[in-house]
Amino acid sequence: MTRGSRTSPKPGTGWKALGGIALALWLGCGGAPEPPESSPPEAAATGQVSLSKEVIAAAGIRSVPVTKEVFHPHVVASGVIRPDAQKSVVIRSRIAGRVVRVAVDVGEKVGSGQLLVTLEGPEVTAALARFRTAIAREAAASRAAERGAKLLQIGALSLAEVESRNSEAEVASAEAAAARQELSRLGLNPGGDSPDASPAAEFRVTSPLSGIVLERHVSPGLLVEREAPLFSVADLSRVWAVADVYEKDLGQIQAEGEVEVRSDAFPDQVFLGRIAMVEPTLDEAARTAHMRVVLENPEGKLRPGLFVTVAVPLRGASEVEATAIPTGALQKISGLTAVFVELGGGRYELRPVEIGRDAHGFVEVRHGLVQGEKVVSEGAFVLKSELLKGSIEGED
């Protein structure tokens, strides 16, 4: 974990440090199309680029003013996205048997009660046989008891015999109920009371919740044991970010409230989450405690396994107002952090900056800019390419 600030070389480093302006960047990106009008070599030597209005519009270059933003002191914890344990499940086989058919695959959306896989096995066959036998005995005992009651009325059967038949009917009914319960435990629908209406000798595994299939462990023909994992299904509309907080920071951070979560997969987006808990035990080897952050994930961008960083506010620290720009305006050139400043009239200047804390999509600028200046937030790649082109022409 690091403190909630980032630093880069001070602007005094000068243009010699930026002299390479990324020949590696040009070659690594395969070059860029030449704009209709380019900057003169002497302008490139000073880190300036001039473009026509047509090129600026075609390249989608956008500038935003340098502003003042409020930053809260924080520490940054590294973490990973996990499914919400209350909205995810590992589906296991209730029987030992063979996979007959697999109905879904990894990544598919499933609904509650949707069929996932069909199994067959001796346990299902035996349970169905017991069910059919119990149903047949129940029906026979019930008919015998009804006949006995009629015979008793005309004196053709003794009371003791009638009571015996009633007792047998009750036993048969209890056995049938137990057989139905056994089928229900196996996930089979007992059907009606007729043996002809009993279910097929297959075990159908369905999803207990709506979500996405994260894991599949079976394929047709595979033999599985009882309690073997078959699928993992999770509802990813809400996920957890599990971050590691170092022992030395535990006494300084807030244990509740909102936090900002970022990922390299979405560098320009900030996800707001809520601290659910900080685990009471430490990892003895890493000397860290797990912090659980709950995040709403309606678009499904936060996938399980995605690495993230969590900005955890410090307890009792006051907010600070500072000069700030959008994080998307920052450029890495020859290992230095810089921005393109709009000078007006289609002219732009590459300027090194020193940055500090970041929050809600903005980063603090400690040196290099003043409030009111405009920096390029979109389309900076064309400016990089044009600057390098001017440098090469100047050497020629």
N, C-alpha and C positions, 0 to 999 in steps of 0.2 A: 504494500500500500504506500502511496505517496501523498504528500500534502496537496491540497486542491489548488495547485498553481503549476504553471509551466514557464520555463525561462528559455530565452534564446540569446545569442550574442547581441551586445549593444550596438546601436547604429554606428558608433564610432569605429566599428570594424572597417568601414569604408568599402569602396567599390573594388579594391583589389581582391578582397575576399569573395566578392560576387563576380569576379572577372570571368569565371567559367560559365556563368549563367546557364549552366546545364547543357553543355555539349552532349553529356550523357543523356540528359532528358530528351534532347532532340533525336539522338540516335535510337534511344530506347523506345520512343513513341513512334518511330518510323517517319518522322518529319511531319510537316503540315502543309496544306495548300498555301501557295503564296497569295497574299491579298493584292488587290489591284494597285494599291499605293503603299509604299513602304517608307520606313524612316531612313533618313540619311545616316551614314556611318558615324558622323560626329555626335549625333543625338544618342545613338546606341551606346557610345562610349561613356555617356553621362547617365545611363540608365533610363533614358526617355524614349518613348515610342509615340509616333504620330500616325493617326489613321483617319481616313475619310469617313464622313457620315454614313456612306453606303456600307463600308466594311464594318463599322461599329454595329449597324443595324443587322447586317447579315450574320455576324458572329454572335449576336445576342449578348453583347457586353452591357452589363448593368452596374451602376454605381449607387452606393448608399452613403449617407453622411455618418461621420464619426459622432457618437453620442455619449451620454452619461448613463451608466447602468448601475444597479445596486447588486452587490455581491455579498454573499454570506460565507464567512470562513468555513472551510470543510476539509475533510480528508477524502481521498479517493480509494475505494476498495475494489479489487478485481473479483469478478464473479462469473457465474454461468446460469443460463436459463434452464429451469426445470419445470415439468408439468406440475400443476396444483395437485397435491396428493389427495385432496378431497374430490377432485373431478377427474381422476384417472384410475385405471384398474388393470391388473394383470389377470386375464381370463385363463383358468386352468381346467383340465379335463376332470370330470367327476368319475370317469370310468377308465379302465384299461381296454384298449381296442385298436382298431385300424381306421385310418382316415379314408373316408369314401370320397368326399368332395369338399373343396375349399371355395368359398363363395366370395371372399374379398381379399384384397392385397394391401401392402403397405402404402400409406398415403391416401387411401380412399376414405371418404366420409361415410359414416354409418349412423343409423338411427337406433334408438332404444328398442330392443326386441328384434332387431334385424339378424337374419341368419348369417353366421360366420363360417361354420364348418359342420360337416356331418360325419359322425363316427358310427362304427358298428363293432360289437364285441360280445363275448359270451355272457357278460354280466347283464347286458340289455336283454339278450335272448332269454336268459333264465328268469329275469324279473317279469318279462312279458308272459312267459309260461305260467309263472305263479299267479299272475294277475288273471289270466284266462281261466285257470283252474278254480281260483277263488270265486270269480264271477259265476261260473257254472254251478259250483256248490251252493252259493248263496241263492241262485234262482231255484234250484231243486229243493233246497230246504224250505224256502218260502212257500213253494207250491204244496209241499208235504204238510206244512203247518196249516195252510188254508183248507186242505182236504180233511185233515184231522178235526178241525173245528166243525165242519159240516157233518162228519160222521158222529161226532159227540152229540150233536143235536138230535139225531135219530136213534141214539143208543147203540150204534154199531161199533163204537170205539170207547175205550175206558178213558177216564180223566187223566190217569197216570201216563198213558201213551200220548195223549195230546200235549201234556206238559213237556214230555221228552222231545216231541217234535218241535215245540216252540223254543226249547233250549238249544236244539241243534241249529235252528234258523238264526238265533242270536249269535251263536259261535261263527256260523258261516258268514254272517253280515260283518262281524268284527274282522274276520280274516280278509274279506274283500276290501274293507276300509284300509287295512294295513298294506295290502297289495297296491291300492291306489296311491297311498302315501309314498310307497317305495318308488313308484314310477314318477311321481312328482319330484322326488328328491333327485332323480336322475335327469330331470328336465324334460320328461315325456308327458304328453297330454293323455291322461287315462281314457278319454273318450266317453262313450256311453256305457250302459250297464250290460250291453250284449257283447259276448266274446267276438262276434263278427265285426264290431265297431272299434275294437282295440287298435292302438297305434301300430305303425310299422316297426320292425326290429332295428331302428336306427336312433342314434342319439344326436339330437340337433343342438348345437351350441349357439346361443344368441348373445348379442351385446346387451349388457345391463344399462348402458347409457349412450347418449348421442355424442359423437366426437370423431376423431381421426385415428385410423389404425397406425400406430407407431412401430409396432414390431409384429412379425409373423414367424412362428416357429414350426409350422407344419406344412406338409405337401401331400398330395394324394398318394395313398399306399403306405404311408409312414405308420409304424406301430408306436403308440404312445402309452405311457404308464398313467395310473391314477395320480392326479394332482400335477401332471406335467404342464408347464406353461404352453399355451396355444397362441394367444394374441395379447398385445398391450394396446389399450384404447384410452384416449384422453380427450377431454374437452379443452381446447387451447384458447378459448375466449378469455380465460384468465390464467396467468402463469406466475411462477415464482422466479425471482432473481436471488440466487444464493451466493452471497459475497463473503469473503474472508476478511475479518477485521483483526488487525494485529493487537496483541496483548497490550502494548504501550498506548494504544489509542482508545481502549475500551472505556477508560475513565473520562474521556473528553467528548465523545460523540453523543448525540441525542439517541435515545433508545426508542423513540416513537416520532411520528410525524411524516411529512412528505420528503422524498428524495428524488434526485434526477438520475436517470439511467441512460447510458449511451452505449452504442455499439459501432464498431468499424464498418459493419454491414450497412449502416444508415448514418453516415458521418454528420449529416446536416439535421438530424432529428433528435429531439430530446424526449424521452419517455418518463412520465411522472408516475411514481410508485409510492406505496405506503409501507413503512416498516411494520412488519407483523410481530417480529420477535428477534431477540439476540440470544442465541442458545447459551445455556448456563455453564456449559463445559467447554474446555479448550482442547484443540488438537495438540497433544504434548510434543509432537515432532515439529510442527510448523509454528506453534505458539499463536494460533489464531482461533477465533470463534466465528461460527457461521451466523450471518445476519440474513434473515428471510424478508424479502421485499415482495409485496403483492402488486402485480401489474395487470391492468386491463389490456386485453390484446384482441380487440374486435377485428382488426385486419389480418391477424395471423402473422405479423412480421417477426415477432419474437418466437423463434423456434427453439425447442429443447436442444441443449448443447451449444447454443450461441454464446460466445464470450461477450461480457459486458463490463462496464465500469460503473460504480455507484458513488455519487458524490454525497457523502454523509455529513450533514451540518454539525459543527462543534457546539457543545452545550454552553449556553451563556455568552457566546460570541456575538458582538454587535455587527450589524450590516455596514458595508462600506460602499460609498458611491465612487465610481472611477470611470475614466475614459474607456470606451469599449467599441468593438466592431463585431459583426457577425463572424462566427468561426469559419464560415465558407469563404471569407475574404483572405484568409491566410494562405501563403504560398511557401513551399519549401524549395529553395534554389541553392544548389551547391552546399547543402547542409545548413543553410541559414534560413531563418523565418523572415519573410518580407511580405509587403502588400504593394499593389499597384494603386497609386494615388492619381486621381483625375485632376489635371491642371487646367482644363478648359480648352476649347478650340480643337478637340480631338487629340490632345496630348496627354500622355500618361507617364508617370515616373515610378520606377521600381524603388521602393524604400525599405531598408531593414527596420524591424521593430523588435522591441523587447516586450514579451507578453507575460501575463500572470495568471490570475484565477479565471475560471470559466464557469458559466452558469446559464441556464435557459437559452442556449444557442448563441451566447455572446462570450467574448473573451476580453479580459482586461488588457489594455495597452499601456505599459508603464513608460515607454520612451519611443519616440519616432513619429507620433501623430498628435494633433491637437483637435479639440472639438470643432466641428464645422467643416473640416476637410472631407472630401469624398473619396472612398476606396471602392475598387472594383470587387463586386461580390459574385458575379457570373461572367463567364466568357474569358477568364484570364489566360487560358491556354493560347489563344491567338496572340495575346500581348507577349507571352513568353517566346513564342516562335518568331515573332517579328523582331523582338529585341536581339535574339540570337542571330537572326539573319543580318541585321545591321552590324553586329560585331564582326561577323565573318567578312562582310564586304569591306569593313574598315581595315582589316588585316591585309586584304588583297591590294 
